[in-house]
Amino acid sequence: MESRNHQKIIFAAAVLVMVAAFGISLFVGRYSIQWGEIGGDTMSTRVFFSLRLPRTCMALLAGVGLSVAGSVYQSLFRNPLAAPDIIGASSGASAGAAAAILWLGGGAVATALCAFAGGFVAVLLALALSAASGRRGAITVVLSGIAVNAVAQAVLMLMKLTADPEKQLASIEFWVMGSFGDMTMDKLLGAAPWALAGLAGLFLLHRQVLLLGLDEEEARALGVRTTLMRRCILLLATLVTGAIISVTGLISFIGLIAPHLARLLTRSSRFSTTVLSGILGGALLLIADCLARSIGSSEVPVSIITSLLGAPFLFWLMCRKGEDHG
């Protein structure tokens, strides 16, 4: 009973932090907006609805989506460091975005579509290689993903070599760093339905996600079609990830930090912990985006902020685990 009350307090506190960060994010930026000006002052209203609101909503969706997907990847592969990189999704998306910048003019729609397609093709290729090997289990998918990731990285480097250093290369590098700076309502509405559909699918399959976190034989004994379910859940997690990073670029560490924080706070691996990781991820990314647009004279790519927050956290986690084993 005490444990349940403790978890309720943690969830309530996390939601409050997320809501507060959402509210603050709406009013942080180069152009100062007061709540009373919205609806009256034309410029303030335009900035709020065309820039601040879609940016803040996208930061929240990205934080929640990447954190839930990260938690699912970690559960599925029984690996606390699992992330979209592990099966090539991020590298595939980067290669797709670079291709759009090089050969399709680098428009927002073309870049988003190519990044989304690149991430999905990379995961499908990893799953196809895994199936072709004739072996079952999470480790086979991981090894296939590492191979696809290496190929996608090589393709990306080749495209960088052929890019115009002054325009195309800078655009590719900026996309890889991730940013909400050019977010619009059209981009938000283009990505949100796909990300929300993927999240809905993951929540519907939450029991299978938990069972696949067990030993392979145990999961089969409990009636789970492990190979089929693993592929379906991987594709849903990739749908969430791909939809988000196709419009934001790569965002580092959020999908790693939030699930770890959720497990540290709840000391459990139930699906409620995955939900908490989404709430924490939304709050963290909103805070990181506020910092990205307020700490310097010009906006900083949000991945720099998340990396500066994430790297020390992972180092602390490693030291903590070392102490636990000691």
C-alpha positions in Angstrom: 0.0 0.0 0.0 2.8 2.4 0.9 4.6 1.5 -2.3 1.4 2.3 -4.3 1.0 5.7 -2.6 4.7 6.4 -3.2 4.2 5.8 -7.0 1.1 8.0 -7.1 3.0 10.8 -5.6 5.8 10.3 -8.1 3.3 10.3 -11.0 1.6 13.4 -9.7 4.8 15.3 -9.3 6.0 14.3 -12.8 2.8 15.4 -14.3 3.0 18.8 -12.5 6.6 19.3 -13.7 5.6 18.5 -17.2 2.6 20.8 -17.2 4.7 23.6 -15.7 7.4 23.1 -18.3 4.8 23.2 -21.0 3.3 26.5 -19.8 6.7 28.1 -19.4 7.8 26.9 -22.9 4.9 28.8 -24.5 6.3 32.1 -23.3 10.1 31.6 -23.6 11.9 33.0 -26.7 13.3 36.0 -28.4 10.0 37.7 -28.8 8.4 38.4 -25.4 4.8 37.5 -25.1 2.4 38.2 -22.2 -0.7 36.1 -21.6 -3.0 39.1 -21.8 -1.7 40.0 -25.3 -2.9 36.8 -26.9 -6.0 37.5 -28.9 -5.5 41.2 -28.8 -2.1 42.2 -30.1 -1.8 40.9 -33.7 2.0 40.1 -33.6 1.9 38.3 -30.2 -1.1 36.2 -31.3 0.6 35.3 -34.6 3.9 34.3 -32.8 2.0 32.3 -30.2 -0.2 30.2 -32.6 2.2 29.9 -35.5 5.5 29.4 -33.6 5.3 28.9 -29.9 2.3 26.5 -29.6 3.4 24.1 -32.4 7.0 24.1 -31.1 6.0 23.4 -27.5 3.5 20.7 -28.6 6.2 19.0 -30.7 8.7 19.2 -27.9 6.2 17.5 -25.6 5.3 14.8 -28.2 9.0 14.2 -29.0 9.9 13.8 -25.3 7.0 11.4 -24.6 7.3 9.4 -27.8 11.1 9.0 -27.8 11.1 8.0 -24.1 8.3 5.5 -24.4 10.0 4.0 -27.5 13.3 3.9 -25.6 11.7 2.1 -22.7 10.2 -0.4 -25.1 13.5 -1.0 -26.9 15.2 -1.5 -23.5 12.6 -4.0 -22.4 12.5 -5.8 -25.7 16.2 -6.3 -26.0 16.7 -6.6 -22.2 19.5 -4.0 -22.6 19.5 -0.8 -20.5 21.4 1.0 -23.3 19.0 0.1 -26.1 17.9 2.9 -28.3 16.7 3.6 -31.9 20.4 3.4 -33.0 20.5 -0.3 -32.0 18.5 -1.4 -35.0 19.6 1.4 -37.4 16.5 3.6 -37.3 18.4 6.8 -36.5 21.2 6.2 -39.0 18.6 5.3 -41.7 16.7 8.5 -41.0 19.9 10.6 -41.2 20.8 9.0 -44.5 17.3 9.6 -45.8 17.3 13.3 -44.7 20.8 13.8 -46.3 19.5 12.3 -49.6 16.6 14.8 -49.6 19.0 17.7 -48.9 21.4 16.6 -51.7 19.0 15.6 -54.5 15.5 16.9 -53.7 16.3 20.5 -52.8 16.1 20.1 -49.0 12.5 21.2 -48.6 10.9 20.6 -45.3 8.3 18.1 -46.6 10.8 16.2 -48.8 13.4 16.0 -45.9 10.8 14.8 -43.4 9.4 12.1 -45.8 12.8 10.8 -46.8 14.0 10.7 -43.2 10.9 8.8 -42.2 11.3 6.4 -45.1 15.0 6.0 -44.4 14.4 5.0 -40.8 11.7 2.6 -41.6 13.7 1.0 -44.5 16.7 0.5 -42.2 14.5 -1.3 -39.6 12.8 -3.5 -42.2 16.2 -4.4 -43.6 17.4 -5.3 -40.1 14.4 -7.5 -39.5 14.8 -9.1 -43.0 18.4 -9.9 -42.2 17.4 -11.3 -38.9 14.8 -13.6 -40.5 17.2 -14.7 -43.2 19.7 -15.8 -40.6 17.3 -18.5 -39.5 18.0 -17.8 -35.8 15.5 -16.5 -33.3 16.0 -14.2 -30.4 16.7 -10.5 -29.6 20.4 -10.8 -30.1 20.0 -11.7 -33.8 17.9 -8.5 -34.3 20.5 -6.5 -32.5 23.4 -7.9 -34.6 21.4 -7.3 -37.8 20.7 -3.7 -36.6 24.4 -3.0 -35.9 25.2 -4.2 -39.5 22.5 -2.0 -41.0 23.6 0.9 -38.8 27.2 0.6 -40.1 26.0 0.6 -43.7 23.7 3.6 -43.2 26.5 5.5 -41.5 28.9 4.7 -44.4 26.2 5.9 -46.9 25.8 9.1 -44.9 29.5 9.8 -44.9 29.7 9.3 -48.6 26.9 11.8 -49.1 28.6 14.3 -46.9 31.7 14.0 -49.0 29.8 14.9 -52.1 27.8 17.7 -50.5 28.4 21.4 -51.1 30.4 22.5 -48.0 28.7 25.9 -47.8 25.0 24.9 -48.1 24.2 21.3 -48.2 26.8 20.0 -45.7 25.7 22.6 -43.2 22.1 21.6 -43.6 22.9 18.0 -43.1 24.9 18.7 -40.0 22.2 21.0 -38.6 19.5 18.3 -39.2 21.7 15.6 -37.4 22.0 17.9 -34.4 18.2 18.2 -33.9 16.2 21.4 -33.3 12.7 22.7 -32.8 13.6 26.1 -34.2 11.8 25.8 -37.5 8.7 24.0 -36.2 5.4 24.9 -37.7 1.8 23.8 -37.3 2.0 21.9 -40.6 5.0 19.9 -39.5 3.4 19.1 -36.2 0.2 18.0 -37.9 2.2 15.9 -40.3 4.1 14.0 -37.7 1.6 13.8 -34.8 -0.9 11.3 -36.2 1.8 8.8 -37.0 3.6 9.1 -33.7 0.3 8.9 -31.8 -0.8 5.9 -33.8 2.5 4.1 -32.9 2.1 5.1 -29.2 -1.5 3.7 -29.2 -0.3 0.4 -30.7 2.4 0.1 -28.0 -0.1 0.8 -25.2 -2.5 -1.8 -26.7 0.4 -4.4 -26.7 1.7 -3.5 -23.3 1.3 -7.0 -22.0 3.3 -8.5 -24.9 6.0 -5.8 -24.3 6.3 -7.0 -20.7 6.4 -10.7 -21.5 9.0 -10.2 -24.2 11.2 -8.6 -21.5 11.3 -12.1 -19.9 13.5 -15.0 -21.1 12.7 -16.2 -24.6 11.5 -19.6 -23.5 9.4 -18.2 -20.6 7.6 -15.8 -23.0 6.8 -18.7 -25.4 5.5 -20.8 -22.5 3.1 -18.0 -21.7 1.7 -18.1 -25.2 3.5 -15.2 -26.8 4.5 -15.6 -30.5 7.8 -14.1 -29.7 9.2 -13.5 -33.2 6.0 -12.0 -34.7 5.3 -9.9 -31.6 8.9 -8.6 -31.4 8.7 -7.5 -35.0 5.3 -5.8 -34.6 6.4 -3.9 -31.5 9.7 -2.9 -33.1 7.9 -1.5 -36.1 5.5 0.4 -33.8 8.4 1.9 -31.8 10.1 2.8 -35.0 6.9 4.4 -36.3 6.9 6.7 -33.2 10.7 7.4 -33.5 10.7 7.9 -37.2 7.6 10.2 -37.2 9.3 12.4 -34.6 12.8 12.7 -35.8 11.7 13.1 -39.4 10.6 16.7 -38.5 13.0 17.4 -35.5 16.2 15.8 -36.6 18.1 13.5 -34.2 17.6 14.2 -30.5 20.1 12.5 -28.3 19.8 10.8 -24.9 16.1 11.5 -24.0 15.2 7.9 -25.0 17.9 6.7 -22.6 17.7 9.1 -19.7 13.9 9.1 -19.1 13.4 5.2 -18.8 16.4 5.0 -16.4 15.0 7.8 -14.3 11.5 6.2 -14.2 13.0 2.8 -13.1 15.1 4.6 -10.4 12.0 6.3 -9.0 9.6 3.4 -9.1 12.1 0.5 -8.7 10.0 -1.6 -11.0 9.8 -2.6 -14.7 6.0 -2.7 -15.1 4.3 -0.9 -18.0 3.4 2.0 -15.6 7.1 2.7 -15.5 7.1 3.1 -19.3 4.2 5.6 -18.9 6.2 7.5 -16.3 9.2 7.5 -18.6 7.1 9.2 -21.2 5.9 11.9 -18.7 9.5 12.5 -17.5 10.8 12.6 -21.1 8.2 15.2 -22.1 9.2 17.4 -19.1 12.9 16.9 -19.7 12.7 17.8 -23.4 10.5 20.8 -22.8 13.1 22.1 -20.2 16.0 21.4 -22.6 14.2 23.3 -25.4 13.6 26.3 -23.1 17.4 26.3 -22.3 18.3 25.9 -26.0 16.6 29.1 -26.9 17.5 31.2 -23.8 21.1 30.5 -22.8 22.9 32.1 -25.7 22.7 35.0 -28.1 21.6 32.5 -30.8 19.6 29.3 -30.5 21.5 26.2 -29.6 20.5 22.8 -31.2 18.5 20.9 -28.6 20.6 17.8 -28.9 23.6 19.7 -27.5 21.5 20.4 -24.3 20.2 16.9 -24.0 23.7 15.5 -24.5 25.1 17.8 -21.8 22.4 16.6 -19.4 22.5 13.0 -20.5 26.2 12.2 -20.5 26.8 13.1 -16.8 23.7 11.2 -15.8 24.9 8.0 -17.6 28.3 8.3 -15.9 26.6 8.7 -12.5 24.4 5.6 -13.3 27.5 3.6 -14.2 29.2 4.6 -10.9 26.1 3.8 -9.0 25.7 0.4 -10.5 29.4 -0.3 -9.8 28.8 0.6 -6.1 25.7 -1.7 -6.1 27.7 -4.6 -7.4 30.6 -3.8 -5.1 
